[in-house]
Amino acid sequence: MKSHTSSYTFISSIVTRTVILWLMVAGLSWAEPNLTTININEASAETIADTLKGIGLKRAQAIVAWRENNGAFTHKQQLTAIKGIGESTLAKNDELIRLK
């Protein structure tokens, strides 16, 4: 006959491992995704189009053209001067855009 102590230890060990595994899985699903940021003042049109949400190659080329004609962006808000880039596009890409 097994003792109650060894049964309790065995069950406790299983519960502990299950909780640890659950916490590890939950932590992975709650982790912030790895965001790739770009320097809007140095990135190529292809990189801009590949990285920013809602920005295709034509709009990315317009960003590069604006930069070449006006100099470096000093504020992210300046991107809204480009046709087709509004506040909502800027907002969904805010964390992806660097100026330096």
Sine and cosine of phi, psi and omega as CSV:
sin_phi,cos_phi,sin_psi,cos_psi,sin_omega,cos_omega
0.00,0.00,0.76,-0.64,0.01,-1.00
-0.98,0.21,0.50,-0.87,0.05,-1.00
-0.98,0.17,0.42,-0.91,0.03,-1.00
-0.92,0.39,-0.48,0.88,-0.01,-1.00
-0.91,0.42,-0.71,0.71,-0.01,-1.00
-0.93,0.36,-0.57,0.82,0.07,-1.00
-0.91,0.41,-0.68,0.74,0.02,-1.00
-0.89,0.45,-0.68,0.73,0.00,-1.00
-0.89,0.46,-0.68,0.73,0.00,-1.00
-0.89,0.45,-0.74,0.67,0.00,-1.00
-0.90,0.43,-0.67,0.74,0.02,-1.00
-0.87,0.49,-0.65,0.76,0.02,-1.00
-0.89,0.45,-0.68,0.73,0.02,-1.00
-0.91,0.42,-0.70,0.72,0.00,-1.00
-0.89,0.46,-0.70,0.72,0.01,-1.00
-0.87,0.49,-0.72,0.69,0.01,-1.00
-0.90,0.44,-0.62,0.78,0.02,-1.00
-0.90,0.43,-0.69,0.72,0.01,-1.00
-0.90,0.43,-0.68,0.73,0.02,-1.00
-0.89,0.46,-0.70,0.71,0.03,-1.00
-0.88,0.47,-0.70,0.71,0.03,-1.00
-0.87,0.50,-0.69,0.72,0.02,-1.00
-0.90,0.44,-0.61,0.80,0.04,-1.00
-0.91,0.42,-0.71,0.71,0.01,-1.00
-0.91,0.41,-0.69,0.73,0.01,-1.00
-0.89,0.46,-0.63,0.78,0.02,-1.00
-0.90,0.44,-0.61,0.79,0.02,-1.00
-0.92,0.40,-0.64,0.77,-0.04,-1.00
-0.97,0.26,-0.38,0.92,0.01,-1.00
-1.00,-0.06,-0.16,0.99,-0.04,-1.00
-0.91,0.42,0.59,-0.81,0.04,-1.00
-0.93,0.36,0.70,-0.71,0.01,-1.00
-0.90,0.44,0.45,-0.89,0.02,-1.00
-0.96,0.28,0.94,-0.33,-0.04,-1.00
-1.00,-0.07,0.77,-0.64,0.10,-1.00
-1.00,0.00,0.85,-0.53,0.03,-1.00
-0.98,-0.19,0.39,-0.92,0.04,-1.00
-0.78,-0.63,0.52,-0.85,0.14,-0.99
-1.00,0.06,0.95,-0.31,-0.08,-1.00
-0.91,0.43,-0.32,0.95,0.01,-1.00
-1.00,0.04,-0.13,0.99,-0.01,-1.00
-0.79,-0.61,-0.34,0.94,-0.11,-0.99
-0.93,0.36,0.55,-0.84,0.09,-1.00
-0.97,0.26,0.27,-0.96,0.04,-1.00
-0.86,0.50,-0.62,0.78,-0.01,-1.00
-0.90,0.43,-0.68,0.74,0.02,-1.00
-0.91,0.42,-0.66,0.75,0.02,-1.00
-0.88,0.48,-0.74,0.67,-0.02,-1.00
-0.90,0.44,-0.60,0.80,-0.01,-1.00
-0.96,0.28,-0.45,0.89,-0.13,-0.99
-0.99,-0.14,-0.67,0.75,-0.11,-0.99
-1.00,0.07,0.62,-0.79,-0.01,-1.00
-0.98,0.20,0.76,-0.65,0.06,-1.00
0.98,0.19,0.18,0.98,0.01,-1.00
-0.89,-0.45,0.92,-0.38,0.06,-1.00
-1.00,-0.01,-0.08,-1.00,-0.07,-1.00
-0.90,0.44,-0.66,0.75,-0.01,-1.00
-0.89,0.46,-0.68,0.73,0.00,-1.00
-0.94,0.34,-0.60,0.80,0.05,-1.00
-0.90,0.44,-0.63,0.78,0.07,-1.00
-0.90,0.44,-0.58,0.81,0.06,-1.00
-0.91,0.40,-0.59,0.81,0.05,-1.00
-0.90,0.44,-0.72,0.69,0.01,-1.00
-0.90,0.44,-0.67,0.75,0.02,-1.00
-0.89,0.46,-0.68,0.74,0.03,-1.00
-0.87,0.50,-0.71,0.71,0.00,-1.00
-0.88,0.48,-0.67,0.74,0.00,-1.00
-0.93,0.37,-0.56,0.83,-0.02,-1.00
-0.99,0.11,-0.49,0.87,-0.14,-0.99
-0.90,-0.45,-0.11,0.99,-0.07,-1.00
1.00,-0.01,-0.03,-1.00,-0.07,-1.00
-0.88,0.48,0.56,-0.83,0.13,-0.99
-0.93,0.37,0.73,-0.69,0.06,-1.00
-0.96,-0.28,-0.30,0.95,0.05,-1.00
-0.63,-0.77,0.63,-0.78,0.04,-1.00
-0.87,0.50,-0.53,0.85,-0.02,-1.00
-0.85,0.53,-0.44,0.90,0.01,-1.00
-0.88,0.47,-0.38,0.92,0.03,-1.00
-0.88,0.48,-0.43,0.90,-0.01,-1.00
-0.95,0.31,-0.17,0.99,0.08,-1.00
-0.96,0.28,-0.25,0.97,-0.02,-1.00
-1.00,0.02,0.78,-0.62,-0.03,-1.00
-0.81,0.58,0.77,-0.64,0.04,-1.00
1.00,-0.06,-0.10,0.99,0.06,-1.00
-0.94,-0.35,0.94,-0.34,0.00,-1.00
-0.93,-0.36,-0.15,-0.99,-0.03,-1.00
-0.87,0.49,-0.63,0.78,-0.05,-1.00
-0.93,0.36,-0.64,0.77,0.05,-1.00
-0.91,0.42,-0.67,0.74,0.03,-1.00
-0.89,0.45,-0.68,0.73,-0.03,-1.00
-0.89,0.45,-0.67,0.74,-0.04,-1.00
-0.97,0.26,-0.19,0.98,0.02,-1.00
-0.92,-0.39,0.03,1.00,-0.10,-0.99
-0.78,0.62,-0.70,0.71,-0.05,-1.00
-0.96,0.27,-0.24,0.97,-0.05,-1.00
-1.00,-0.05,-0.30,0.96,-0.13,-0.99
-0.99,-0.16,0.80,-0.60,0.16,-0.99
-0.90,-0.44,0.45,-0.89,0.04,-1.00
-0.98,-0.19,-0.29,0.96,0.00,-1.00
-0.72,-0.69,0.00,0.00,0.00,0.00
